Amino acid sequence: MARNAGSVNRKAEIVSAAIEAFAENGYYKTTTAQVAQCAEISQPYIFRFFPTKEALLLAVLEVSWTRIIEYLDIVTKSASASDLERGLITAYEEILASHRNEILLQMQAQTIREESIQESMRDGFKQVRQVVLHAFRNANIGNPEERTYLFLARGMLCNIAEAIQLPELKQFGGDVG
């Protein structure tokens, strides 16, 4: 058991190192040797867990989508109907602030043409859409499809603002509804 726990921890460390290396140099420019150096392990050790660099990116994307869903789920289970939309926006802003590199990697992944990466991105966006839409419907928020669309659009605009360091794009002011 202890050995397996160590393997899980090492795998998580490799994913964390990949997040940092991919964010710093971009997915295409980053080598698995650079990820290994960041994780302070040998390059062949990465391939024990991830057969390809693409598989490593897929693991990174899974971590980032899971984190977003978990944050949004917490809000949908705890916020009142009147606070739901603001709570979801705040949760996403917290993710962006605390896990910036993961979000920037998602933005990079949107442009990667490999089908497995595109599928991961589609699945992630579908999950986020479903969580938000379901929450809005359950809270009897008017026009839940439109509110969901606007939530997703706002998130994308926040991502762009973060990527190009233009914070005023994130300052909407006033009510969200």
C-alpha positions in Angstrom: 0.0 0.0 0.0 2.7 2.5 0.9 4.4 1.9 -2.3 1.2 2.6 -4.3 0.6 5.8 -2.3 4.1 6.9 -3.2 3.4 6.2 -6.9 0.2 8.3 -6.7 2.1 11.1 -5.0 4.9 10.9 -7.6 2.3 11.0 -10.4 0.7 14.1 -8.9 4.1 15.7 -8.6 4.8 15.0 -12.3 1.4 16.6 -13.2 2.2 19.6 -11.1 5.6 19.9 -12.7 4.0 19.6 -16.2 1.6 22.4 -15.3 4.5 24.7 -14.4 6.7 23.7 -17.4 3.9 23.8 -20.0 2.7 27.2 -18.6 6.2 28.7 -18.7 7.2 27.4 -22.2 4.0 26.3 -23.9 3.0 22.8 -24.6 4.8 22.4 -27.9 8.1 23.9 -26.7 8.2 22.0 -23.5 10.0 18.7 -23.5 9.5 15.8 -21.1 13.1 16.3 -20.1 12.1 19.8 -18.9 9.1 18.4 -17.0 11.5 15.8 -15.4 13.9 18.5 -14.4 11.1 20.5 -12.8 9.9 17.4 -11.0 13.5 16.5 -10.0 13.2 13.1 -11.5 14.7 11.3 -14.5 13.0 11.7 -17.8 12.4 7.9 -18.2 10.5 8.0 -14.9 7.8 10.2 -16.5 7.1 7.5 -19.1 6.4 5.0 -16.3 3.2 7.0 -15.6 2.6 8.8 -19.0 3.5 7.0 -22.3 3.5 10.3 -24.2 3.7 14.0 -23.6 0.1 14.2 -25.0 -1.0 11.7 -22.2 0.6 14.0 -19.7 -1.3 17.0 -21.0 -4.5 15.0 -20.9 -3.8 14.3 -17.2 -3.1 18.0 -16.6 -6.4 18.9 -18.3 -8.3 16.3 -16.2 -6.9 17.8 -13.0 -7.9 21.3 -14.1 -11.4 20.4 -15.2 -12.0 18.4 -12.1 -10.9 21.3 -9.9 -13.3 23.7 -11.7 -16.2 21.2 -11.4 -15.5 20.7 -7.7 -15.4 24.5 -7.0 -18.7 25.0 -8.9 -20.3 22.0 -7.2 -19.5 23.5 -3.8 -21.3 26.7 -4.7 -24.3 25.0 -6.2 -24.8 23.0 -3.0 -24.4 25.9 -0.6 -25.5 29.1 -2.2 -29.0 30.4 -2.1 -30.8 31.1 -5.4 -30.2 34.8 -5.0 -26.5 34.3 -4.4 -25.9 31.5 -6.9 -24.7 33.4 -9.9 -22.4 35.7 -7.9 -21.1 32.6 -6.0 -20.3 30.8 -9.2 -18.5 33.9 -10.6 -16.5 34.3 -7.4 -15.6 30.6 -7.4 -14.3 30.8 -10.9 -12.3 34.0 -10.1 -10.8 32.2 -7.1 -9.8 29.3 -9.4 -8.2 31.7 -11.9 -6.3 33.4 -9.1 -5.1 30.3 -7.3 -4.6 28.0 -10.3 -3.8 30.4 -13.1 -1.4 28.1 -14.9 -4.0 25.4 -15.2 -6.5 27.9 -16.8 -3.8 29.2 -19.2 -3.1 25.6 -20.2 -6.7 25.1 -21.0 -6.5 28.1 -23.2 -3.5 26.6 -25.0 -5.3 23.3 -25.3 -8.2 24.9 -27.2 -5.8 25.4 -30.1 -4.2 22.0 -30.1 -5.6 19.9 -33.0 -5.0 16.4 -31.6 -8.4 14.7 -31.3 -7.8 13.5 -27.8 -7.0 17.0 -26.6 -10.1 18.4 -28.4 -12.2 15.7 -26.8 -10.9 16.6 -23.4 -11.7 20.2 -23.9 -15.2 19.5 -25.2 -15.9 17.2 -22.3 -14.7 19.7 -19.8 -16.8 22.5 -21.2 -19.8 20.2 -21.4 -19.4 19.3 -17.8 -19.1 22.9 -16.7 -22.1 23.9 -18.8 -24.2 21.1 -17.3 -23.3 22.0 -13.7 -24.1 25.6 -14.2 -27.3 25.0 -16.2 -28.6 22.5 -13.8 -27.9 24.8 -10.9 -29.7 27.7 -12.6 -32.7 25.5 -13.4 -32.9 24.2 -9.9 -32.7 27.8 -8.5 -35.5 28.8 -10.9 -33.3 31.5 -12.4 -35.0 33.0 -15.4 -33.6 32.1 -18.8 -31.2 29.5 -17.4 -29.8 28.7 -20.8 -29.0 32.3 -21.5 -27.6 32.8 -18.0 -25.4 29.7 -18.5 -24.2 31.1 -21.8 -23.3 34.4 -20.3 -21.5 32.7 -17.4 -19.4 30.7 -19.8 -18.7 33.8 -21.9 -17.7 35.8 -18.9 -15.3 33.0 -17.9 -13.7 33.1 -21.3 -13.4 36.8 -21.2 -11.7 36.5 -17.7 -9.3 34.0 -19.2 -8.4 36.3 -22.0 -8.0 39.2 -19.5 -5.7 37.1 -17.4 -3.6 35.8 -20.4 -3.0 39.3 -21.8 -2.8 41.0 -18.4 -5.7 43.4 -19.0 -7.6 43.3 -15.7 -10.1 45.9 -16.7 -11.8 43.2 -18.9 -12.7 41.4 -15.7 -14.3 44.5 -14.1 -18.0 44.3 -15.0 -19.4 46.3 -12.0 -23.0 46.3 -10.9 -25.3 43.3 -10.7 -24.6 40.1 -12.6 -28.3 39.5 -13.5 
